[in-house]
Amino acid sequence: MTGGLHQAKHPVSAVLAGPYGHPFQPFVVTVPVGAWAASPVFDIASRFVSGPGFLARGSSRLIAIGVPGASAAAMVNGG
């Protein structure tokens, strides 16, 4: 019985798994999700301020951050 539990502790791939065999993908996926969720908030907020340029730039930068973040999340997806 303990042999099966001990076997489960070994990661399939050292690159895709963090400490104790836990995958990195759930942590990495928060970057694009957070960036893309904040981007429309910035767009909506830009409608209500007198100088919306900084919010529009921020929204564009959040989208730009999300793209490589999504690529990184796809690469570490353990399948």
Beta strands, then each sheet from edge to edge (+ up, - down):
end
